[in-house]
Amino acid sequence: MSLPATYLDGLNPEQRCAVEHGVGQSSCPPLLVIAGAGSGKTNTLAHRVAHLVVNGADPHRILLMTFSRRAAAEMTRRVERIARRVMGDGAARGGALSWAGTFHGIGARLLREHAERIGLDPAFTIHDREDSADLMNLVRHDLGFSRTESRFPTKATCLSIYSRCVNAGQSLDVVLGANYPWCAGWSAELKQLFAGYVEAKQRHNVLDYDDLLLYWAQTMTEPSLAAEIGGRFDHVLVDEYQDTNALQAQVLLGLKPDGGGLTVVGDDAQSIYSFRAATVRNILDFPKAFSPPARIVTLDRNYRSTQAILGAANGVIDLAAERFTKNLWTDRASGSPPQLVAVRDEADQARYITERVLEHRESGTILKQQAVLFRTSSHSAPLELELTRRNIPFVKFGGLKFLDAAHVKDMLALLRFVQNPRDRVAGFRVLLLMQGIGPASAQKTLDAITAAADPLKALAALPAPPRAPDWRDFVDAVGELRDGRAGGWPAEIERARLWYEPHLDRIHDDAATRRADLVQLAQIASGYPSRERFLTELTLDPPDATSDQAGVPMRDEDYLILSTIHSAKGQEWKSVFVLNVVDGCMPSDLGTGTSAEIEEERRLLYVAMTRAKDDLHLVVPQRFFTHGQNVMGDRHVYAARSRFIPDRLLNLFERVSWPRVAASPGYPTRQAPPIDIGARMRGMWR
Ligand SMILES: Nc1ncnc2c1ncn2[C@@H]1O[C@H](COP(=O)(O)OP(=O)(O)OP(=O)(O)O)[C@@H](O)[C@H]1O
């Protein structure tokens, strides 16, 4: 008996079509959902998964891949809520979705489960970008490339080149020619470096981010393994498909070669990750990868924004060189046009936003419903100062990651070393924390233990290095963490903290604030079933906000959201402010090399604008102070409004100047005073 699907009544016909596609039929052909901004993609995907479960699909055999762990958790919650509403307790008995996560997270899990079959040691640890760059540097140094006469590319550039080759599936020479022409002369050395880097990773039993996809894609080329892994899932659903790369597409096709049970959702107008080799071709090529081609359902009704905001966002994206999806429409009331706000400089920008935010709060929009978005994390610095000065709590996303803080990395390095003593980058970091141990003795120690069959046993047997008073403590801590005497997971994080804190106190002047992060780390740790899962998940998708910023407010406290546009993906707020809508910031100076980069910058502005429901402010500072001058300096450069809002789009905005200076005879508003004596006085001494 099929259940009356009243829970689908709130969906529009296209959403419903996407939700019901193939459900209850003997086979479920591939489906591509092209979902414009705010068109209910998340809602639709959650309903589709719930609808599958309600109609008998086994939740343990559904694979759901999203862009972030946060998105996966949110989707899982929604699916469970819908299923519970329809099935009551029956939904709980069926079990939760057990395979929801990011591509990298799911990859790590599958690789660990199949490790022995593909010649991997299942105890592998995962290097984040910084660890990977450190290892690249080590190899670069060993090969003598850091001593070349003309400057060899930096470790970060080397890693980016390597990563692009791997993710885009392109040869080194193609990548150098297209993306790093200034490094083309180093092709032979880079090849040698990358070969050395791969060997080092294998010796140390570590995988980097890219390996998780690469190894997974390689595994899927072995027919028996591909059939086995693909056979574990009846349905595979992928969100944000526009931001996946060639390797991810390869994995997907390996899982479901005929497309049976495959659903992908995406929006080419929101593709903003091509710098990580994501390609919009994945969406475009998806339908014809199958025979018959995948079904395409387009969601173009926007539920989020007022007509006026949507009109302006459509105007911006209409000027894109290449478009595949059509404009969005809404039947929401028109609302007031988005504001294009001219301010004198960044300080005024900060004041303008602070005043508006407080005004909105007065009139009933809580802070959490307001967000300030920016292209680059550093753009928000003056605003952060102003908010702090005025005591307005905020949380920043996409800035310095919690895990990038040195003390958090130290703790994680210890745990990683215990998990995988062959992980040289982790081992090196931990050993250097101790007094009396420098790079040379750390290298010697690591050489001695990694050669042994049981490295930690070898560590315990080593004589203490001279002048290293904490050596015994270290060996004891590692031993206890390794053999369970520290109380197992997550209790052992306390043991790790106990060992680390004296070092923290010695190394950092601000140890007290840093300790708060360690407490937070322990709290996060308690949410994971094992040390291995904790290290894996945290490395792959670190928490976004840091206590370095204004203190993490309590959950029930109200706070303003500050976020990079990249981190704002998939979110929405009542009011949105976009900082620095000027050439140089948007498009960013860094992203204006090629026309493809410019187009991606345009899409970024589009993503930012489409986050707003009722109220949107694009702020345009007229001038920026240049760096590297003294406090009294007044050297500045003038900025032009972003080229993405040319004159012909101005009618879509309300233009405002701030502060509004009362017009007085003889003084046009918003002009500098006719004479700036202060500047002249300062100029006398230059
Ligand atoms: N059928 C519907 N009826 C009413 N509101 C809807 C419907 N579908 C979605 N919405 C609302 O539209 C808004 C946008 O939905 P959602 O966040 O799922 O969009 P999205 O497609 O993921 O957006 P984006 O890609 O821009 O992040 C939400 O507030 C959601 O509640």
The ligand as an ORCA input file, in Angstrom:
! r2SCAN-3c Opt
* xyz 0 1
  N       7.832     24.804     -2.034
  C       8.201     25.803     -1.251
  N       7.265     26.624     -0.721
  C       7.632     27.656      0.086
  N       8.893     27.947      0.435
  C       9.857     27.168     -0.055
  C       9.572     26.049     -0.905
  N      10.752     25.472     -1.241
  C      11.717     26.181     -0.610
  N      11.200     27.188      0.101
  C      11.953     28.191      0.896
  O      12.888     28.811      0.035
  C      14.085     29.174      0.725
  C      15.293     28.653     -0.023
  O      15.347     27.247      0.078
  P      16.727     26.450      0.109
  O      17.598     26.990      1.177
  O      16.399     25.015      0.083
  O      17.268     26.950     -1.284
  P      18.523     26.505     -2.111
  O      18.020     26.149     -3.461
  O      19.328     25.518     -1.378
  O      19.305     27.868     -2.235
  P      20.829     28.201     -2.617
  O      21.236     27.309     -3.726
  O      20.744     29.643     -3.014
  O      21.602     28.053     -1.366
  C      13.956     28.597      2.120
  O      13.599     29.627      3.001
  C      12.832     27.580      1.973
  O      12.117     27.405      3.163
*
